[in-house]
């Protein structure tokens, strides 16, 4: 059956941070997508599912399809992609830029999402009351009443400013393992000193770091000359790029001699680049091309075949039960992601099975 079915989409806390929870209209089926696992967001109707959906809607007003495109997006999570059409452009503007886009493309921590929620519920005011806080928690799928707010989380205030609201939400979604480690390092003091932070880096994380370098990292976290770290600052540092196990210099730029002929290099290549899993019955997806290009592949494969209905050529693993995707959609996604990660030449390995008329197309 062609077309999209109505679903409910909610951003809510999950075991690994925030997740997108998608349920059907009757709420009998739910799909949870961890936001940290989403590799990219593609705005508009660029996926193969969108492509085929529009192609088979030949009787639909093209202006209607163009209007839908302004509130359509595709999410790619690992080997899977999800297409969504929001109810209105207003929902789209709130959902994508206000929530997901910031969460995914900045630091992937909940602070941006919490700040957006604060801006929304405070409506420009300096503070909110307890009812507004409870409404916000309901919006986060935290089913908490006023009694539980005080008994379980020790929240007794009746009014909240931005700072106390942020602290309350962080208190409710904190990770106990990290909190316990922080208390162990600081002897249950509220802040971590420079010496304690240095001891953590040198002895717990086994880093060869000087006290002066530790001071530089602390300044980067606190954005001032403070000599202590709060729990919030330390937690954000642990999940930041600066704490990565990879060498940041070698990760961010090519440090090899790139002046030799192309044949002198090992080329990061992808075989059957369109397949999500096995080569016999696996699904084909244009997002696989986006994924391998983002991962740095410089040689990708396209197996191109004629369409039996004499329409546009498609890409598939011939002689198998794998899915197929429109050749045009593949070229568009390659154009979009070809040089996102690498500036070096991209080789298209074209396994061509089209008839002369198909080749002309």
GUKE-747003 format. One record per residue: x, z, y of N, C-alpha, C in turn. Coordinates in steps of 0.05 Angstrom, whole numbers, plus 5000, padded with zeros to 4 digits. Atoms other than C-alpha are relative to their C-alpha. Layout:
<atoms>
X  Z  Y  X  Z  Y  X  Z  Y;
...
</atoms>
This chain:
<atoms>
5017  5000  4976  5000  5000  5000  5018  5000  5025;
4984  5001  4976  5029  4980  5067  4989  5019  5021;
5009  4983  4978  5026  5025  5128  5011  5028  4996;
4990  4972  4999  5044  5097  5146  4976  5019  4998;
5021  4980  5003  5003  5158  5127  5005  5023  5019;
4997  4978  4981  4990  5216  5176  5013  5024  4987;
4986  4976  5010  5036  5276  5167  5003  5019  5024;
4994  4980  4980  5051  5340  5205  5030  5006  4999;
4972  4995  4999  5123  5351  5228  5006  5024  5017;
4995  4975  4985  5149  5419  5249  5030  5007  4997;
4972  4990  5002  5219  5445  5266  4998  5031  4997;
5002  4972  5006  5228  5514  5236  5026  5010  4988;
4975  4989  5013  5284  5562  5213  4999  4997  4970;
4998  5003  5029  5308  5551  5142  5025  5016  4991;
4977  4985  5011  5362  5581  5096  5027  4990  5011;
4974  5011  4990  5416  5535  5127  4998  4993  5029;
5005  5006  4972  5393  5537  5199  4973  4987  5003;
5026  5012  4995  5336  5495  5227  4996  4976  4982;
5007  5022  5017  5299  5444  5186  4974  4987  5010;
5024  5015  4993  5246  5391  5196  4981  5002  4975;
5019  4997  5022  5185  5408  5153  4978  4980  5004;
5020  5021  4999  5140  5349  5138  4979  5005  4978;
5022  4996  5019  5072  5360  5105  4980  4978  5003;
5022  5020  4998  5015  5313  5088  4977  5012  5015;
5023  4992  4983  4949  5317  5125  4986  5025  4988;
5014  4978  5013  4919  5365  5073  5019  5024  4995;
4980  4979  5003  4984  5407  5072  5003  5009  4971;
4997  4994  5029  4987  5403  4996  5028  4993  4991;
4973  5008  5007  5057  5372  4996  5018  5005  5024;
4982  4996  4977  5116  5393  5039  5028  4991  4993;
4972  5010  5002  5185  5361  5048  5016  5014  5021;
4983  4986  4981  5240  5403  5080  5026  4984  5003;
4976  5015  4994  5298  5366  5114  5018  5018  5018;
4981  4984  4984  5358  5408  5138  5011  4982  5022;
4991  5016  4977  5375  5383  5208  5030  4995  4999;
4971  5003  5001  5449  5395  5195  5008  4976  4981;
4994  5021  5019  5445  5342  5140  4993  4972  5010;
5008  5026  4989  5417  5286  5184  5024  4987  5013;
4976  5014  4990  5473  5236  5197  4995  4986  5026;
5006  5014  4975  5439  5195  5251  4970  4996  5004;
5027  5007  4992  5375  5180  5288  5000  4972  5011;
5002  5027  4989  5356  5107  5299  4973  4997  5013;
5025  5002  4985  5304  5098  5353  4988  4972  4998;
5013  5026  5003  5253  5042  5347  4994  4994  4971;
5008  5008  5027  5231  5003  5285  5022  4982  4988;
4977  5015  5010  5298  4982  5256  5004  5001  4970;
4996  4997  5029  5293  5004  5184  4987  4977  4984;
5012  5021  5017  5276  4957  5126  4971  5006  4995;
5028  4994  5005  5211  4995  5114  4983  4992  5025;
5013  5009  4975  5191  4984  5187  4998  4969  5000;
4998  5030  4999  5213  4911  5181  4978  4988  4982;
5020  5012  5019  5169  4897  5119  4972  5008  5008;
5026  4991  4991  5112  4938  5147  4989  4982  5022;
5008  5018  4978  5110  4895  5210  4996  4972  4991;
5002  5027  5010  5120  4831  5171  4973  4996  4986;
5025  5003  5015  5058  4844  5128  4975  5007  5017;
5023  4994  4982  5016  4864  5188  4996  4976  5018;
5002  5025  4984  5009  4792  5210  4975  4998  5016;
5025  5001  4985  4937  4803  5233  4999  5020  5023;
5000  4979  4979  4957  4861  5278  5010  4989  5026;
4991  5008  4973  4963  4851  5352  5030  5008  5004;
4972  4995  4997  5038  4844  5367  5005  5020  5022;
4997  4981  4979  5029  4885  5430  4997  5029  4989;
5004  4974  5013  5005  4942  5386  5025  5009  4986;
4975  4994  5015  5068  4938  5343  5022  5008  5020;
4980  4994  4980  5111  4937  5406  4995  5028  5012;
5006  4973  4989  5075  4999  5432  5008  5021  4980;
4991  4981  5021  5087  5034  5365  5030  5004  5000;
4970  4998  5000  5161  5018  5371  5010  5020  5020;
4991  4981  4980  5165  5062  5433  4998  5029  4991;
5002  4973  5011  5148  5122  5391  5007  5002  4970;
4991  5000  5028  5181  5105  5325  5029  5007  4998;
4972  4994  5005  5246  5131  5296  5005  5003  4970;
4992  4996  5028  5284  5135  5231  5022  5020  4998;
4980  4980  5005  5324  5193  5205  5015  4994  4975;
4984  5005  5024  5381  5184  5156  5013  5026  4991;
4988  4976  5012  5400  5243  5111  5014  4993  4975;
4984  5007  5024  5456  5229  5063  4992  4972  4991;
5007  5026  5012  5430  5173  5018  4971  4993  5005;
5029  5004  4997  5358  5178  5041  4993  4996  5030;
5010  5004  4973  5321  5154  5103  4971  5005  5002;
5028  4993  4996  5255  5175  5133  4991  4986  5026;
5011  5014  4976  5212  5134  5182  4976  5016  5011;
5022  4985  4988  5166  5169  5231  4989  4985  5024;
5014  5011  4976  5115  5144  5283  4985  5023  5012;
5013  4977  4988  5095  5199  5331  4973  4991  5013;
5027  5006  4991  5024  5204  5358  5000  4988  5028;
5000  5009  4972  5042  5191  5431  5029  4999  5010;
4974  5002  4988  5100  5174  5476  5008  5028  5011;
4994  4973  4990  5095  5245  5505  5012  5017  4977;
4990  4985  5023  5105  5275  5435  5029  4990  4994;
4974  5012  5006  5163  5227  5424  5022  5011  5019;
4980  4991  4980  5198  5248  5489  5006  5030  4996;
4994  4971  5005  5191  5322  5470  5015  5003  4974;
4990  4997  5027  5208  5313  5396  5029  4991  4998;
4974  5011  5003  5270  5270  5402  5021  5011  5020;
4979  4990  4982  5308  5285  5466  5000  5030  5002;
5002  4971  4995  5283  5356  5474  5009  5017  4977;
4994  4984  5023  5294  5380  5403  5022  4989  4983;
4981  5010  5020  5328  5338  5350  5026  4989  5013;
4977  5014  4990  5374  5297  5394  5021  5020  5010;
4981  4980  4992  5406  5357  5426  5012  5015  4977;
4991  4984  5023  5411  5395  5361  5020  4984  4984;
4984  5016  5017  5443  5337  5324  5026  4990  5013;
4978  5014  4988  5489  5305  5375  5017  5017  5018;
4982  4983  4985  5519  5365  5410  5016  5018  4981;
4984  4982  5017  5542  5425  5370  4986  5010  4975;
5015  4992  5024  5489  5432  5316  4997  5030  4997;
5007  4971  5002  5475  5505  5333  4973  5004  5013;
5027  4997  4992  5407  5534  5348  4996  5006  5030;
5003  4992  4972  5422  5553  5421  4985  4979  5017;
5013  5021  4985  5400  5485  5448  4970  5000  4995;
5029  5000  5008  5334  5489  5410  4987  5024  5013;
5012  4975  4988  5322  5561  5434  4997  4996  5030;
5002  5004  4971  5337  5541  5506  4976  4981  5007;
5022  5018  4995  5287  5484  5501  4973  5015  4997;
5024  4985  5004  5234  5531  5474  4995  5019  5023;
5003  4982  4976  5248  5580  5531  4990  4984  5024;
5008  5016  4977  5241  5525  5583  4970  4993  4998;
5028  5008  5005  5175  5504  5551  4981  5023  5005;
5019  4978  4999  5142  5573  5545  5001  5015  5026;
4998  4986  4975  5169  5602  5610  4989  4984  5023;
5012  5018  4980  5145  5541  5650  5013  5005  5027;
4986  4997  4975  5198  5553  5703  5000  5028  5011;
5000  4972  4990  5184  5627  5711  5024  5015  4990;
4976  4985  5008  5237  5681  5705  4996  5016  4975;
5005  4983  5023  5203  5719  5649  4974  4992  4986;
5024  5004  5016  5150  5719  5594  4991  5027  4990;
5010  4975  5012  5106  5773  5563  5002  4999  4970;
4998  4998  5029  5102  5796  5491  4982  4980  4986;
5018  5019  5013  5042  5751  5476  5013  4972  5000;
4986  5026  4999  5082  5690  5499  5022  4999  4980;
4979  4999  5020  5139  5712  5455  4989  4996  4972;
5012  5003  5026  5094  5719  5395  4990  4972  4995;
5008  5028  5002  5065  5650  5409  5024  4982  4994;
4975  5016  5005  5136  5622  5411  5009  5004  4972;
4991  4995  5027  5153  5655  5345  4982  4986  4980;
5019  5015  5017  5090  5626  5314  5008  4970  5000;
4991  5028  4998  5115  5558  5339  5025  4994  4984;
4976  5002  5017  5180  5571  5301  4994  5006  4971;
5009  4993  5027  5139  5586  5238  5009  5027  4991;
4995  4972  5006  5157  5660  5242  4974  5015  5003;
5027  4988  5000  5092  5693  5223  5003  5030  5004;
4994  4973  4993  5103  5759  5259  4979  5010  5020;
5019  4988  4981  5052  5804  5293  5015  5020  5017;
4987  4981  4981  5065  5855  5349  5012  5024  4986;
4990  4977  5014  5073  5913  5300  5026  4994  4986;
4976  5007  5015  5124  5877  5257  5023  4995  5019;
4979  5005  4981  5162  5857  5319  5014  5026  5007;
4987  4975  4994  5174  5930  5335  5012  5014  4976;
4992  4985  5024  5179  5960  5265  5024  4987  4986;
4980  5014  5016  5222  5906  5232  5025  4993  5017;
4978  5010  4984  5264  5880  5290  5006  5017  5024;
4994  4982  4978  5262  5938  5339  4995  4989  5028;
5006  5012  4974  5233  5896  5395  4976  5015  5012;
5021  4984  4987  5194  5943  5440  4994  4992  5029;
5005  5009  4973  5199  5908  5507  4973  4985  5002;
5024  5014  4995  5136  5881  5538  5004  4974  5016;
4993  5025  4985  5170  5829  5582  5029  4992  4992;
4974  5011  5009  5230  5784  5568  5010  4980  5021;
4988  5021  4985  5277  5744  5611  5015  4981  4981;
4987  5020  5017  5319  5685  5586  5021  5014  4981;
4979  4987  5015  5376  5730  5563  4989  5017  4977;
5011  4983  5021  5333  5781  5525  4984  4984  4979;
5014  5018  5019  5291  5725  5494  5020  4988  4981;
4979  5012  5017  5355  5691  5469  5011  5020  4980;
4989  4979  5017  5382  5756  5442  4980  5008  4978;
5020  4993  5019  5316  5772  5407  4998  4979  4977;
5001  5021  5020  5313  5704  5372  5025  5000  4982;
4975  4999  5016  5386  5708  5351  5000  5024  4981;
5001  4976  5017  5374  5778  5324  4983  4994  4975;
5019  5005  5022  5317  5751  5281  5010  4979  4980;
4990  5021  5017  5355  5691  5253  5029  5003  4992;
4971  4996  5005  5425  5721  5246  5005  5000  4970;
4991  5002  5028  5464  5713  5181  5013  5027  4993;
4990  4973  5006  5475  5783  5150  5029  5000  4991;
4973  5000  5010  5540  5762  5116  5021  4999  5023;
4982  5002  4977  5573  5743  5182  4999  5026  5016;
5003  4975  4985  5545  5804  5217  5016  5023  4986;
4985  4980  5015  5575  5849  5162  5030  4997  5004;
4971  5006  4996  5643  5815  5169  5008  5008  5028;
4994  4993  4973  5641  5823  5244  5002  5030  5004;
4999  4971  4998  5625  5897  5238  5024  5012  4986;
4976  4990  5014  5681  5906  5188  5025  4996  5017;
4976  5006  4983  5732  5873  5235  5000  5018  5025;
5001  4985  4975  5708  5911  5297  4995  5030  4996;
5008  4972  5006  5694  5978  5262  4973  5007  5013;
5028  4998  4990  5621  5968  5283  4998  5003  5030;
5001  5002  4970  5639  5962  5357  4985  4974  5007;
5016  5024  4993  5596  5911  5395  5016  4976  5006;
4983  5023  4993  5655  5867  5415  5026  5000  4984;
4975  5004  5015  5717  5839  5381  5023  4997  5021;
4977  5001  4981  5783  5852  5418  5018  4976  4994;
4981  5021  5004  5839  5801  5426  5017  5004  4975;
4983  4993  5024  5882  5837  5374  4984  4996  4974;
5016  5002  5024  5824  5839  5325  4994  4970  4993;
5005  5029  5004  5809  5765  5335  5025  4987  4989;
4975  5011  5009  5883  5749  5325  5005  5008  4971;
4997  4991  5028  5884  5791  5261  4982  4984  4981;
5019  5015  5016  5823  5754  5236  5011  4972  4995;
4989  5027  5002  5855  5686  5249  5024  4999  4981;
4974  5000  5014  5923  5705  5220  4997  5009  4971;
5001  4988  5027  5903  5747  5160  4976  4993  4983;
5025  5008  5015  5831  5729  5141  5000  4970  4996;
5000  5029  5002  5836  5654  5156  5027  4988  4993;
4973  5009  5008  5911  5650  5141  5011  4978  5018;
4990  5020  4981  5927  5610  5204  5026  5009  5012;
4975  4994  4986  5996  5606  5234  4996  4997  5030;
5008  5000  4972  5974  5624  5304  5013  5023  5015;
4987  4979  4984  6010  5663  5359  4979  5014  5016;
5018  4984  4984  5978  5716  5402  4992  4984  5025;
5006  5016  4976  5983  5669  5462  4980  4978  4993;
5020  5020  5008  5946  5614  5423  4973  5012  4995;
5025  4986  5004  5893  5664  5403  4986  5005  5027;
5011  4995  4974  5884  5682  5476  4988  4974  5011;
5011  5026  4990  5874  5608  5492  4974  4993  4986;
5026  5005  5014  5820  5602  5438  4978  5018  5011;
5020  4981  4990  5785  5664  5464  4990  4991  5028;
5007  5010  4973  5786  5635  5535  4981  4976  4997;
5017  5024  5004  5756  5570  5508  4972  5009  4992;
5026  4991  5010  5700  5609  5474  4984  5014  5023;
5014  4984  4979  5683  5657  5532  4997  4985  5026;
5000  5016  4975  5696  5605  5587  5009  5017  5024;
4989  4984  4978  5730  5660  5628  5025  5015  4989;
4976  4985  5008  5788  5710  5623  4994  5025  4985;
5008  4976  5014  5750  5760  5582  5019  5006  4977;
4981  4992  5021  5792  5800  5532  4985  5008  4975;
5016  4993  5024  5734  5811  5482  4982  4977  4994;
5019  5020  5010  5688  5767  5440  4975  5014  4991;
5025  4990  5011  5615  5781  5429  4995  4988  4973;
5007  5011  5026  5584  5770  5361  4991  4971  5002;
5011  5027  4996  5547  5709  5388  5023  4980  5004;
4978  5018  4995  5612  5678  5414  5017  4995  4975;
4984  5003  5025  5650  5692  5349  4985  4983  4980;
5016  5016  5019  5593  5663  5307  5001  4970  5007;
5000  5028  4992  5591  5599  5348  5028  4988  4996;
4973  5010  5004  5667  5593  5343  5004  4992  4971;
4997  5005  5029  5663  5595  5266  4989  4973  4993;
5013  5026  5007  5618  5533  5264  5008  4978  5019;
4993  5020  4980  5653  5496  5321  5022  4982  4988;
4979  5020  5008  5700  5436  5316  5028  5012  5001;
4974  4987  4997  5758  5480  5338  5008  5016  4975;
4995  4984  5024  5752  5520  5273  5001  4982  4975;
5000  5018  5023  5753  5458  5228  5026  5003  4984;
4976  4998  5017  5801  5459  5169  5017  4975  5002;
4985  5025  4997  5823  5388  5187  5016  5000  5025;
4983  5002  4977  5879  5372  5235  4985  4984  5022;
5016  5014  4980  5841  5355  5299  5014  4975  5012;
4985  5023  4989  5896  5308  5324  4997  4976  4982;
5001  5022  5019  5896  5266  5261  4972  4991  4993;
5027  5007  5006  5821  5267  5253  4989  4982  5022;
5013  5014  4977  5805  5240  5323  5013  4974  5007;
4987  5026  4992  5855  5183  5328  5018  4990  4978;
4982  5012  5019  5895  5135  5286  5029  5005  5009;
4972  4994  4993  5968  5158  5284  5020  4983  4985;
4983  5018  5015  5995  5103  5238  5009  4976  5018;
4992  5025  4987  6032  5040  5259  4981  4978  4992;
5021  5019  5006  5976  4989  5264  5008  4971  5009;
4991  5027  4990  6018  4928  5284  5008  4981  4977;
4993  5017  5023  6030  4901  5213  4978  4980  4994;
5021  5018  5009  5992  4842  5182  4978  5016  4984;
5022  4987  5013  5924  4860  5152  5006  5006  4971;
4994  4997  5028  5950  4851  5081  5019  5023  4993;
4981  4977  5005  5999  4909  5090  4986  5027  4998;
5015  4975  4999  5944  4961  5092  4980  5002  4977;
5023  4994  5018  5898  4994  5042  4975  4999  5018;
5024  5003  4984  5828  4976  5067  4977  5017  4988;
5022  4983  5009  5772  5027  5062  4976  4982  4995;
5020  5020  5007  5720  4985  5024  4976  5013  4986;
5025  4991  5013  5649  4993  4999  4989  4977  4983;
5011  5019  5019  5620  4958  4938  4970  5005  4998;
5029  4997  5000  5545  4944  4935  4991  5019  5022;
5003  4982  4978  5541  4976  5003  4972  5009  5006;
5028  4995  4993  5465  4974  5007  4987  5020  4981;
5013  4983  5020  5452  5017  4945  5003  5030  5005;
4999  4971  4996  5433  5090  4950  5011  5015  4976;
4988  4987  5024  5452  5107  4878  5007  4979  4979;
4989  5017  5021  5459  5070  4811  4994  4970  5005;
5000  5029  4995  5468  4994  4806  4978  4985  4984;
5020  5013  5016  5409  4981  4759  4972  5003  5012;
5027  4995  4989  5347  5014  4789  5001  5014  5027;
4997  4986  4975  5375  5044  4853  4985  4987  5024;
5014  5010  4976  5339  5037  4920  5021  4988  5019;
4983  5012  4980  5369  4992  4974  4990  5009  5027;
5007  4990  4974  5371  5016  5046  5020  4989  5021;
4982  5008  4979  5399  4989  5111  5017  5024  5010;
4986  4976  4990  5419  5061  5127  5026  5005  4984;
4975  4998  5015  5472  5056  5072  5022  4986  5016;
4980  5014  4984  5508  5005  5116  5008  5017  5024;
4993  4982  4977  5504  5052  5176  5017  5023  4990;
4985  4977  5010  5529  5109  5133  5029  4993  4993;
4972  5007  5008  5590  5073  5103  5016  4992  5025;
4985  5008  4976  5609  5045  5172  5007  5025  5016;
4994  4975  4986  5605  5115  5203  5022  5015  4985;
4979  4987  5017  5648  5140  5145  5027  4986  5002;
4974  5013  4995  5701  5089  5165  5006  4975  4983;
4995  5024  5016  5692  5031  5116  5005  4975  5018;
4994  5024  4985  5723  4966  5141  4995  4974  4984;
5008  5023  5016  5700  4921  5084  4974  5007  4986;
5026  4994  5012  5626  4920  5064  4989  4975  4987;
5010  5022  5017  5588  4877  5014  4971  4994  5006;
5027  5009  4997  5525  4836  5024  4994  4979  4978;
5009  5019  5020  5492  4803  4963  4975  4987  5010;
5022  5014  4986  5446  4751  4994  4986  4981  4981;
5016  5016  5017  5389  4717  4957  4977  4987  5015;
5024  5013  4989  5331  4670  4972  4975  5017  4994;
5026  4987  5005  5261  4699  4979  4982  4980  4985;
5017  5018  5016  5214  4670  4926  4976  4990  5016;
5022  5008  4983  5160  4667  4980  5008  4982  5022;
4988  5018  4980  5205  4622  5021  5000  5012  5028;
4997  4986  4974  5212  4674  5075  5030  5004  5004;
4972  4996  4994  5277  4701  5103  5016  5010  4976;
4983  4990  5022  5336  4715  5055  5000  5031  5000;
4999  4971  5003  5344  4786  5029  5026  5008  4986;
4976  4989  5012  5400  4831  5004  4991  5017  4976;
5006  4984  5024  5396  4860  4933  5022  4996  4979;
4982  5004  5022  5436  4869  4869  4986  4982  4979;
5014  5020  5016  5414  4806  4832  4999  5006  4970;
5003  4996  5028  5388  4809  4761  4995  5029  4991;
5005  4972  5006  5371  4883  4766  4973  5008  5011;
5025  4989  4990  5312  4928  4785  5004  5014  5026;
4994  4986  4975  5344  4951  4850  4981  4989  5022;
5017  5009  4978  5305  4947  4915  5014  4978  5017;
4989  5021  4983  5315  4893  4967  4993  5005  5029;
5004  4996  4971  5322  4892  5043  5005  4974  5014;
4998  5025  4985  5316  4837  5095  5029  4996  5010;
4973  5007  4990  5382  4802  5111  5002  5004  5030;
5000  4997  4971  5363  4802  5185  5003  5029  5008;
4998  4971  4994  5354  4878  5184  5028  5010  4995;
4973  4992  5007  5422  4886  5151  5019  4992  5022;
4982  5009  4978  5457  4844  5204  4996  5016  5025;
5005  4984  4976  5423  4883  5259  5013  5028  4998;
4988  4973  5002  5445  4950  5232  5030  4999  5000;
4971  5003  4999  5516  4925  5221  5009  4996  5029;
4993  5004  4972  5517  4901  5293  4999  5026  5015;
5003  4975  4985  5494  4969  5316  5022  5020  4993;
4981  4979  5008  5545  5010  5276  5028  4990  4993;
4974  5011  5008  5604  4963  5264  5024  5014  5011;
4976  4989  4987  5651  4995  5314  4995  5027  5012;
5005  4973  4991  5622  5064  5324  5023  5018  4993;
4979  4982  5009  5677  5098  5284  5028  4987  5003;
4974  5013  5000  5733  5046  5283  4999  4975  5017;
4997  5024  4984  5758  4992  5330  5012  4977  4984;
4985  5020  5015  5793  4954  5274  4981  4980  4986;
5017  5022  5010  5768  4889  5242  4982  5009  4977;
5020  4995  5021  5706  4892  5198  4997  4974  4983;
5002  5022  5019  5705  4847  5136  4973  5001  4987;
5026  5002  5015  5637  4824  5110  5005  4983  4975;
4997  5013  5026  5643  4807  5036  4973  4989  4992;
5026  5013  5003  5587  4757  5030  4998  4987  4972;
5005  5012  5026  5564  4745  4958  4975  4983  5002;
5022  5018  4991  5521  4685  4973  4987  4985  4976;
5016  5012  5023  5466  4662  4923  4977  4983  5011;
5022  5015  4988  5421  4624  4971  5002  4970  4995;
5002  5029  5001  5398  4552  4965  5009  4989  5027;
4992  5012  4975  5420  4503  5019  4980  5007  5023;
5019  4993  4979  5355  4517  5058  5003  5029  5008;
4996  4971  4994  5367  4592  5052  5025  5004  5015;
4975  4998  4985  5438  4583  5076  4996  4992  5029;
5005  5009  4972  5413  4546  5138  4986  5022  5016;
5014  4978  4986  5367  4605  5154  5020  5021  5008;
</atoms>
